[in-house]
Amino acid sequence: MKRTIYHLIIPLIMSIIFFIIAGTPVEALGCRTRGLLALCIALMSGLAAVGAAFMGAKGGMRGDTLATWWVASSIILTIPVIALIILA
């Protein structure tokens, strides 16, 4: 259960927060504030995805069975980055 929370639920929460901010009306936050918040979340998510991919690659070279959890985390964490590229 702990692995599920750390590797799936927390990255999904970051992706959900990104889409909530991106879907917020301009009148609520303002255009610049909304864009900067979405950019910051996508940047943090991208950096975390690179770190998770590195941990997964390092674990995969060692033959660690937990490497697939890190790969799943990195895939989920790239969702906001891809969405930012598509929406921009």
N, C-alpha and C positions, 0 to 999 in steps of 0.2 A: 504494500500500500504506500509506503514511503517513497519508493521509486516512481510510482505512478504520479504521486503529487509533485515531486521535484522535476520529473522529466516530461510530463504530459500536461498536467493541470496548470502549473505556473506559466509555461510558455503559451498555453491557450488563453490564459487570462491576459497576457500582454497583447496577443493578437486581437482579442475581443475589445480591449481598451482602445487600441488603434482604430478599429472600425467604428466604435462609439464616437470617438472624437471626429473621425472623418465624416460621419453621418450627422453630426450635430449641425443644426441650422446656423447660418452665418450671423443671424441676429442674436444668438445666444452668447457666442464667444468673440465674434469678430473674425474677419478673414485672416488677418495676420497671426493672431493668437492661435487660432485653430490650425493653421498651417505649420506654425512653429512647434506646437505640441505634437502634431502628427509626425513631423520631421524628427523630433527628439526621440519619440518612441520607436520609430523605424530605425534610427541610428543605434539606439541601445539594443534593439532586437537583433540588428545585423552584427553588432560586435559580440553579443552573446552567442549568436549562431556560429560565428567563426571560432569562438572559444569552445563551444560544444563539439563542433566538427573536429577541431584539433584533439580534444580529449577522446573522441570516438576513434580517430585515426591512430592515436597513440595506443589506445586499448586494443584496437584491432590487430596492431602489429605484435602485441604481447600475447594475443590469443585470449583476451579477457571476454567473458560472456556478457558483460555489462556494456560493451561497446555499442550494441544495437540501441540501447536506451539513449546514449548520447547522440547517435545518428538521428533517432526519432525527434529528439529535442531540437537539433539543428534544422531539421526539415520544417518543424512547426514554427521555429523562430524566423525563418526566412519569409513567411507569409506576409507580414507587414511591409517588408522591404519590396517584395514583388508588387504588392498592392500600391505602394507609394509610386513606384515606377509607372504602373499602368494608369493611375489616377492623375499623375502629373503631366 
